[in-house]
Amino acid sequence: MTSFLEFEKSVAALHARIAQLQDTTTDDPLDSLADIEKLQTKADRLLRLIYANLTPWQKTQVARHPERPHFRDYIDLMFTDFMPLSGDRAFADDAAIIGGFAKLNGLKVMVIGHEKGRDTQSRLKHNFGMGRPEGYRKAIRLMDLAERFGLPVVTLVDTSGAFPGIDAEERGQAEAIARATERCLTLNVPMIACIVGEGGSGGAVALASAERVLMLEHAVYSVISPEGCASILWRTAEKADEAAEAMRITAQHLIQLGVIDRIVKEPKGGAHRDPAMTCAELSQAVSEELDVLLALTPAELQEKRYQKYLTIGQSL
C-alpha cells in the first residue's frame, strides 16, 4: 500500500523512514533491523489510534480510497464460479453495474454490484460506478432470475450516485431506480445488501433495499455526498467536513438509526490495506445472515423488509 491520505501524514513519515533504513547499508544490520522494528511498531500503533478516532469526513476519504477493494476484487476473493450476465434486454449493457450467478462458500447466489474501475481507462469504462438506467434494469432482470431459480441475492454497493447525465434522464433514470428499489422490496428470496465503499443516494438505495443491510466499518451511506450537501447549505464545498458530521453518514451512526443492521470489521488501517481479510470478514458475515434468512418463508421475508423500513429512526 503506497497511497496515504492527508490525515495519515505522520504514519507516512514513519514508513518513509523505514524504507530509508531498509535501503541503507550499515556495518551492523542487527541494529538497523531493531530500529526498523521499533519504527514499524510505532507506525502500527499510530495507525490504530488514528483509525479508532476517524471523523465522518475522514471515513468518507477512506471509503473513496483508490486502492479500496472494488466489485471485481470481491468476486475474485469472496466468490467462486462467477458467471456474469449482461444487458437489460431493452437498450444496452451498463458496465457500472455488474452481476451474475456465483457461489458463496458453496451456496449458489445471485451477486450484483457497482464497479468503479481501478485506473483511468477502467474508470471511464465503468463510468466511475455511476449506473445508468440500463444498469438498474439489468439489476431488476437479474433479481427476477434469482427469484425464478430460488437463489438469494447479494449486492455490493459502492457508488457516489446514479449517473446524472442528460442521456440517462432521457432513458428514464428516476423510473429505473424506483423500479429497482421496488423489486428489492418485493423479492420472494433472501436479499442481503453490503455497503462496501460509498453508498450514494438513490443509486445505492436501488440495490440496497434489502431485509439485511451490512456495512463495512469505514464505509459511508447517505442521501447526498458531503460536498453536495455543503454546496446546498453553505454555497461552498469547502464545508464538506461539517456536512459529513451533520448528515450522520457513518456505519456507527446508521446502525443506531436502524438504517443498517450489522457493521463488518475492517483490517487495521482500512479495507485497502488487506483486501483478503476484508473479504473473509464480509463472507463470514453474509453467510451467517443467509443461514437465518433461508429458513424464512417468502411472506416472512417481505414482512421483515416491511417492518425494517417502517421502523427506521424510531429507536432515537
Beta strands, then each sheet from edge to edge (+ up, - down):
strand 1: 80-84
strand 2: 97-104
strand 3: 107-114
strand 4: 153-159
strand 5: 191-200
strand 6: 212-216
strand 7: 220-222
strand 8: 262-264
sheet 1: 1+ 2- 3+ 4+ 5+ 6+ 8+
sheet 2: 1+ 2- 3+ 4+ 5+ 7+
end
